[in-house]
């Protein structure tokens, strides 16, 4: 039997976490609690739509780390919407996002923190480079 890759571990953990109705809302509670600046960025957000987008983004993250063309294209699109010319999500805010999402995942699935950090760390670095 082939050992699970970090991508596999991440996707399996994401599946377990996303089975819980409160996973993504819990992430946003943690993330928005980080600072007034972050709360301001989400002031007019439709969270029902945003929750679905976040789940999709997390799924795409794993594909992007292994070079899946569709995932990479969508990651580039997200980087554009978040860059300084659009939503202006400054690079320093990604550290708070990464911390919040990993901390939230740890509450539901504590054994795979390293996989979350590796997969999402790749995405954060990409977003920062494209800022």
Backbone torsions as a table, in degrees:
resi	resn	phi	psi	omega
1	UNK	NA	130.8	-178.9
2	UNK	-75.5	132.8	178.6
3	UNK	-65.2	148.8	-179.7
4	UNK	-66.5	138.6	174.0
5	UNK	-81.6	169.1	176.4
6	UNK	-60.2	-38.6	177.5
7	UNK	-60.2	-46.9	179.3
8	UNK	-61.0	-46.0	179.7
9	UNK	-59.1	-44.9	179.8
10	UNK	-61.7	-49.9	-178.0
11	UNK	-63.8	-38.7	177.7
12	UNK	-66.1	-41.3	178.1
13	UNK	-66.0	-43.6	178.2
14	UNK	-59.4	-40.4	177.9
15	UNK	-61.5	-45.3	179.0
16	UNK	-63.2	-44.5	-179.0
17	UNK	-65.1	-43.0	-175.2
18	UNK	-73.1	-11.8	173.6
19	UNK	-69.0	-21.7	179.6
20	UNK	-87.3	123.9	-176.9
21	UNK	-59.2	-27.9	-174.0
22	UNK	-93.6	-0.2	-174.5
23	UNK	-58.1	-56.9	-176.3
24	UNK	-69.6	-43.3	174.0
25	UNK	-58.4	-36.4	177.4
26	UNK	-64.1	-40.1	176.1
27	UNK	-58.9	-49.4	-177.8
28	UNK	-64.2	-34.9	175.0
29	UNK	-61.0	-45.1	-179.8
30	UNK	-65.9	-47.7	-176.4
31	UNK	-65.4	-46.7	-179.0
32	UNK	-68.5	-23.8	176.4
33	UNK	-74.5	-6.8	-177.4
34	UNK	-68.4	-44.8	-177.3
35	UNK	-162.9	159.8	175.1
36	UNK	-63.4	-38.1	179.7
37	UNK	-59.2	-43.7	179.5
38	UNK	-67.8	-42.6	176.6
39	UNK	-57.9	-40.2	179.0
40	UNK	-62.8	-37.7	179.8
41	UNK	-62.5	-27.2	-176.5
42	UNK	-106.6	11.3	-173.7
43	UNK	-52.2	-46.0	-175.3
44	UNK	-104.5	25.5	-175.2
45	UNK	-80.7	136.7	170.4
46	UNK	-85.3	100.6	-172.1
47	UNK	-71.1	-24.0	175.1
48	UNK	-62.9	-46.1	177.0
49	UNK	-67.9	-43.5	-178.0
50	UNK	-62.5	-39.2	179.3
51	UNK	-60.6	-43.8	178.5
52	UNK	-65.8	-39.5	179.0
53	UNK	-64.5	-40.4	179.5
54	UNK	-63.6	-46.0	179.0
55	UNK	-58.8	-44.8	178.1
56	UNK	-61.7	-42.3	179.3
57	UNK	-62.9	-40.4	178.6
58	UNK	-64.5	-39.5	177.7
59	UNK	-65.7	-41.0	179.0
60	UNK	-65.3	-32.0	-178.5
61	UNK	-55.0	-44.2	-178.5
62	UNK	-64.1	-43.2	178.8
63	UNK	-64.2	-38.0	-179.5
64	UNK	-64.3	-35.6	-178.3
65	UNK	-68.0	-20.5	179.8
66	UNK	-107.7	12.3	173.2
67	UNK	82.9	14.7	177.6
68	UNK	-60.4	121.0	-174.5
69	UNK	-58.4	-41.8	180.0
70	UNK	-64.5	-44.0	178.8
71	UNK	-64.1	-42.1	178.8
72	UNK	-63.5	-40.1	178.7
73	UNK	-62.7	-45.9	179.6
74	UNK	-67.1	-35.5	176.6
75	UNK	-64.6	-41.9	176.1
76	UNK	-61.4	-40.6	178.3
77	UNK	-62.8	-42.1	178.7
78	UNK	-65.1	-39.2	179.0
79	UNK	-61.6	-38.9	178.7
80	UNK	-65.8	-45.2	-178.8
81	UNK	-66.5	-23.1	-178.0
82	UNK	-99.1	-2.5	-174.6
83	UNK	-72.7	-179.7	-175.0
84	UNK	-64.3	-19.3	-178.2
85	UNK	-92.4	-6.4	-177.0
86	UNK	-123.6	-99.8	-179.6
87	UNK	-77.1	-15.0	178.7
88	UNK	54.6	53.5	175.5
89	UNK	-85.4	103.7	-175.1
90	UNK	-65.9	146.7	-177.7
91	UNK	-51.5	-36.2	-177.3
92	UNK	-64.8	-22.6	-179.2
93	UNK	-76.0	-20.3	179.9
94	UNK	-68.8	-30.1	176.8
95	UNK	-62.8	-42.4	177.7
96	UNK	-64.9	-39.6	178.2
97	UNK	-62.6	-47.8	-179.1
98	UNK	-61.9	-45.5	179.2
99	UNK	-59.1	-46.3	-176.3
100	UNK	-65.4	-42.7	-177.6
101	UNK	-70.3	-39.6	178.5
102	UNK	-68.1	-42.2	179.0
103	UNK	-62.2	-39.8	179.2
104	UNK	-67.6	-44.6	178.6
105	UNK	-61.0	-38.2	-179.7
106	UNK	-60.1	-33.7	178.6
107	UNK	-62.5	-33.5	-177.3
108	UNK	-96.6	-26.7	-171.8
109	UNK	-153.4	74.8	-169.1
110	UNK	-68.2	-15.4	-172.6
111	UNK	-81.0	-8.1	-173.0
112	UNK	-122.1	28.9	-179.4
113	UNK	-56.3	-40.8	-178.7
114	UNK	-60.4	-40.3	179.7
115	UNK	-64.7	-42.7	178.4
116	UNK	-62.1	-44.6	-179.5
117	UNK	-63.2	-41.6	-178.3
118	UNK	-68.4	-50.4	-177.6
119	UNK	-64.5	-50.5	-176.6
120	UNK	-75.7	-26.4	173.8
121	UNK	-61.5	-38.3	176.2
122	UNK	-59.6	-46.3	-178.8
123	UNK	-64.5	-45.0	179.9
124	UNK	-59.6	-44.7	178.8
125	UNK	-60.6	-40.7	177.9
126	UNK	-62.2	-46.6	-179.0
127	UNK	-62.4	-40.7	179.8
128	UNK	-66.2	-43.1	179.0
129	UNK	-61.7	-34.0	-176.8
130	UNK	-89.2	0.4	-177.4
131	UNK	-60.5	NA	NA
